[in-house]
Amino acid sequence: MSRFFQALLTRPNTPSTRLSRYTERCGYGYVVLGLLLFLAPGAQVAAGLLPPFAGQEEGMYRLIGMSLAFVGYFYVFGGRGQSQVFGLATVLDRLVVPLFGLYVLQVSTIAPMVVLPMCVLDPILAMGGYWMWRKDLAESGSIEPS
């Protein structure tokens, strides 16, 4: 089993790119936010951002937190693996989030503060990833800096 963890935690011998470091750091942020939602789902209620939970909402927030933490886990290891394809895929998936989020907001009776932060933050993070990729390309001489 130690070989498994040794292989899991090994980084490639090549220097990491801006995009891979950015993806890994975003993953850490997702893990932290996910764990906060999982461990303290009522924090948004206590802060006055959401109405008090009713029914099974607290459990759903914990499930969302767990899912977010797992997404972060994959972002961390995707970034550590230095795959340009993985990094660019995160740019694309973040651009799609507002489409799904706004649809959920339209067809559901969900509090806007649950959906709107993702609809705003994910495209900003996508632009950051795209910018990092462009900087990596410019640094390697593949394109002219813009």
C-alpha positions in Angstrom: 0.0 0.0 0.0 2.9 2.4 0.6 3.8 2.1 -3.1 0.3 3.2 -3.9 0.6 6.4 -1.8 4.1 6.9 -3.0 2.9 6.8 -6.6 -0.1 9.0 -5.8 2.0 11.7 -4.2 4.8 11.7 -6.8 5.0 14.8 -8.9 6.4 14.8 -12.5 10.0 15.7 -12.8 9.2 18.6 -15.1 8.7 22.2 -13.8 5.0 22.9 -13.2 3.2 25.3 -15.4 1.2 28.3 -14.3 -2.0 26.5 -15.3 -1.2 23.4 -13.3 -0.3 25.5 -10.2 -3.5 27.5 -10.6 -5.6 24.4 -11.0 -4.0 22.8 -7.9 -4.6 25.9 -5.8 -8.2 26.2 -6.9 -8.6 22.6 -5.9 -7.4 23.4 -2.4 -9.9 26.2 -2.2 -12.7 23.8 -3.3 -11.6 21.3 -0.7 -11.7 23.9 2.1 -15.1 25.2 1.0 -16.5 21.7 0.6 -15.3 20.7 4.1 -16.8 23.9 5.6 -20.1 23.1 4.0 -19.9 19.5 5.1 -18.8 20.2 8.7 -20.8 23.5 9.3 -23.7 23.6 6.9 -25.5 26.1 9.0 -22.8 28.8 8.7 -24.5 30.6 5.9 -27.7 30.5 7.9 -25.9 31.9 11.0 -24.4 34.7 8.7 -27.8 35.6 7.6 -27.2 34.7 3.9 -29.9 32.0 3.9 -33.2 31.4 5.7 -33.2 28.7 8.4 -33.1 25.1 7.2 -36.3 23.1 6.9 -36.7 19.4 6.3 -33.6 17.7 4.8 -31.8 20.8 3.7 -29.0 20.5 6.2 -28.3 17.0 4.9 -28.3 18.3 1.3 -25.8 21.0 2.2 -23.6 18.3 3.7 -23.9 16.3 0.5 -23.0 19.4 -1.6 -20.0 20.0 0.6 -18.8 16.5 0.2 -19.2 16.7 -3.5 -17.4 20.0 -3.6 -14.5 18.6 -1.6 -14.2 15.6 -4.0 -14.2 18.0 -7.0 -11.4 19.9 -5.2 -9.5 16.6 -4.6 -9.6 15.9 -8.3 -8.5 19.5 -9.2 -5.6 19.2 -6.8 -4.3 15.9 -8.3 -5.2 17.1 -11.8 -3.0 20.2 -11.3 -0.2 18.1 -9.6 -0.2 15.8 -12.6 0.5 18.9 -14.9 -1.9 17.8 -17.6 -2.7 20.7 -19.9 -5.8 18.9 -21.0 -7.1 18.6 -17.5 -6.4 22.3 -16.8 -8.2 23.4 -20.0 -11.1 21.1 -19.2 -11.5 23.0 -15.9 -11.7 26.3 -17.8 -14.5 24.9 -19.9 -16.5 23.3 -17.1 -16.4 26.6 -15.1 -17.8 28.4 -18.1 -20.8 26.0 -18.2 -21.6 26.3 -14.5 -23.7 29.5 -14.8 -25.9 28.0 -17.5 -26.9 25.1 -15.2 -27.0 27.3 -12.1 -29.3 29.9 -13.7 -31.5 27.1 -15.0 -31.8 25.7 -11.5 -32.6 29.1 -10.2 -35.4 29.5 -12.7 -37.1 26.2 -12.3 -36.6 25.7 -8.5 -37.5 27.5 -5.3 -33.9 27.7 -4.2 -32.4 30.7 -2.4 -30.4 32.8 -4.9 -27.4 33.0 -2.5 -27.0 29.2 -3.0 -26.6 29.5 -6.8 -25.4 33.1 -7.6 -22.0 32.9 -6.0 -21.1 29.9 -8.2 -22.6 31.6 -11.3 -20.3 34.6 -10.7 -17.2 33.0 -9.3 -16.7 30.1 -11.7 -16.5 32.2 -14.9 -13.9 34.5 -13.1 -11.9 31.4 -12.2 -12.2 30.2 -15.8 -10.8 33.4 -17.1 -8.0 33.1 -14.6 -7.2 29.6 -15.8 -7.3 30.7 -19.4 -5.0 33.6 -18.7 -2.5 31.3 -17.0 -2.6 29.0 -20.0 -2.0 32.0 -22.3 0.9 33.1 -20.2 2.4 29.6 -20.3 2.1 29.6 -24.1 3.7 33.0 -24.4 6.5 31.9 -22.1 7.2 28.8 -24.2 7.2 30.9 -27.4 4.1 29.2 -28.9 2.2 32.5 -29.2 2.8 36.1 -28.9 1.9 37.6 -25.5 -1.3 39.6 -25.6 
